[in-house]
Amino acid sequence: MFLILRVLFTILSAICVAAVIPVGTFLGWGWGGLCGFLAILFFVFMRLFKTQQELQEMKTESSTQTNEAPDFFHPTERNKDDE
C-alpha cells in the first residue's frame, strides 16, 4: 500500500514541478506558486510514505530473520566437541 502511495505522490509532485512555469506564464504567478506549493506538499507526503514503508519492511524483516545463514561477518559458532 505504501509503495503505491509513494509512486502516486512522486508522479504528482513531478507533474506539479513541470507545470510551475507554464501555469505561471499563462494563468499568473499566483497559480504557479500554488503549483510549486503543491509539489512541495506532494514531496513531503512521498517522504512520509517512504519512511512508513521502510519501518514496515524492517518489522517484517526482523520477524522473519530467526534462522539466518552464516556469512563472513556472522560465522556459525563451533563447539569444542567438534575438534
MODELLER restraints for C-alpha pairs under 7 A, 6 or more apart:
rsr = mdl.restraints
at = mdl.atoms
rsr.add(forms.Gaussian(group=physical.xy_distance, feature=features.Distance(at['CA:2:A'], at['CA:49:A']), mean=5.61, stdev=0.5))
rsr.add(forms.Gaussian(group=physical.xy_distance, feature=features.Distance(at['CA:2:A'], at['CA:53:A']), mean=5.59, stdev=0.5))
rsr.add(forms.Gaussian(group=physical.xy_distance, feature=features.Distance(at['CA:3:A'], at['CA:53:A']), mean=6.97, stdev=0.5))
rsr.add(forms.Gaussian(group=physical.xy_distance, feature=features.Distance(at['CA:5:A'], at['CA:49:A']), mean=6.83, stdev=0.5))
rsr.add(forms.Gaussian(group=physical.xy_distance, feature=features.Distance(at['CA:6:A'], at['CA:46:A']), mean=4.87, stdev=0.5))
rsr.add(forms.Gaussian(group=physical.xy_distance, feature=features.Distance(at['CA:6:A'], at['CA:49:A']), mean=5.82, stdev=0.5))
rsr.add(forms.Gaussian(group=physical.xy_distance, feature=features.Distance(at['CA:6:A'], at['CA:50:A']), mean=6.31, stdev=0.5))
rsr.add(forms.Gaussian(group=physical.xy_distance, feature=features.Distance(at['CA:9:A'], at['CA:42:A']), mean=5.36, stdev=0.5))
rsr.add(forms.Gaussian(group=physical.xy_distance, feature=features.Distance(at['CA:9:A'], at['CA:43:A']), mean=6.73, stdev=0.5))
rsr.add(forms.Gaussian(group=physical.xy_distance, feature=features.Distance(at['CA:9:A'], at['CA:45:A']), mean=6.71, stdev=0.5))
rsr.add(forms.Gaussian(group=physical.xy_distance, feature=features.Distance(at['CA:9:A'], at['CA:46:A']), mean=5.38, stdev=0.5))
rsr.add(forms.Gaussian(group=physical.xy_distance, feature=features.Distance(at['CA:10:A'], at['CA:43:A']), mean=6.54, stdev=0.5))
rsr.add(forms.Gaussian(group=physical.xy_distance, feature=features.Distance(at['CA:10:A'], at['CA:46:A']), mean=6.12, stdev=0.5))
rsr.add(forms.Gaussian(group=physical.xy_distance, feature=features.Distance(at['CA:12:A'], at['CA:42:A']), mean=6.64, stdev=0.5))
rsr.add(forms.Gaussian(group=physical.xy_distance, feature=features.Distance(at['CA:13:A'], at['CA:39:A']), mean=4.36, stdev=0.5))
rsr.add(forms.Gaussian(group=physical.xy_distance, feature=features.Distance(at['CA:13:A'], at['CA:42:A']), mean=5.21, stdev=0.5))
rsr.add(forms.Gaussian(group=physical.xy_distance, feature=features.Distance(at['CA:13:A'], at['CA:43:A']), mean=5.87, stdev=0.5))
rsr.add(forms.Gaussian(group=physical.xy_distance, feature=features.Distance(at['CA:16:A'], at['CA:35:A']), mean=5.33, stdev=0.5))
rsr.add(forms.Gaussian(group=physical.xy_distance, feature=features.Distance(at['CA:16:A'], at['CA:36:A']), mean=6.47, stdev=0.5))
rsr.add(forms.Gaussian(group=physical.xy_distance, feature=features.Distance(at['CA:16:A'], at['CA:38:A']), mean=6.68, stdev=0.5))
rsr.add(forms.Gaussian(group=physical.xy_distance, feature=features.Distance(at['CA:16:A'], at['CA:39:A']), mean=5.09, stdev=0.5))
rsr.add(forms.Gaussian(group=physical.xy_distance, feature=features.Distance(at['CA:17:A'], at['CA:35:A']), mean=6.99, stdev=0.5))
rsr.add(forms.Gaussian(group=physical.xy_distance, feature=features.Distance(at['CA:17:A'], at['CA:36:A']), mean=6.15, stdev=0.5))
rsr.add(forms.Gaussian(group=physical.xy_distance, feature=features.Distance(at['CA:17:A'], at['CA:39:A']), mean=5.79, stdev=0.5))
rsr.add(forms.Gaussian(group=physical.xy_distance, feature=features.Distance(at['CA:19:A'], at['CA:35:A']), mean=6.87, stdev=0.5))
rsr.add(forms.Gaussian(group=physical.xy_distance, feature=features.Distance(at['CA:20:A'], at['CA:32:A']), mean=4.67, stdev=0.5))
rsr.add(forms.Gaussian(group=physical.xy_distance, feature=features.Distance(at['CA:20:A'], at['CA:35:A']), mean=5.57, stdev=0.5))
rsr.add(forms.Gaussian(group=physical.xy_distance, feature=features.Distance(at['CA:20:A'], at['CA:36:A']), mean=6.01, stdev=0.5))
rsr.add(forms.Gaussian(group=physical.xy_distance, feature=features.Distance(at['CA:21:A'], at['CA:32:A']), mean=6.51, stdev=0.5))
rsr.add(forms.Gaussian(group=physical.xy_distance, feature=features.Distance(at['CA:23:A'], at['CA:31:A']), mean=6.46, stdev=0.5))
rsr.add(forms.Gaussian(group=physical.xy_distance, feature=features.Distance(at['CA:23:A'], at['CA:32:A']), mean=5.23, stdev=0.5))
rsr.add(forms.Gaussian(group=physical.xy_distance, feature=features.Distance(at['CA:24:A'], at['CA:30:A']), mean=6.98, stdev=0.5))
rsr.add(forms.Gaussian(group=physical.xy_distance, feature=features.Distance(at['CA:24:A'], at['CA:31:A']), mean=5.95, stdev=0.5))
rsr.add(forms.Gaussian(group=physical.xy_distance, feature=features.Distance(at['CA:24:A'], at['CA:32:A']), mean=4.04, stdev=0.5))
rsr.add(forms.Gaussian(group=physical.xy_distance, feature=features.Distance(at['CA:70:A'], at['CA:76:A']), mean=5.64, stdev=0.5))
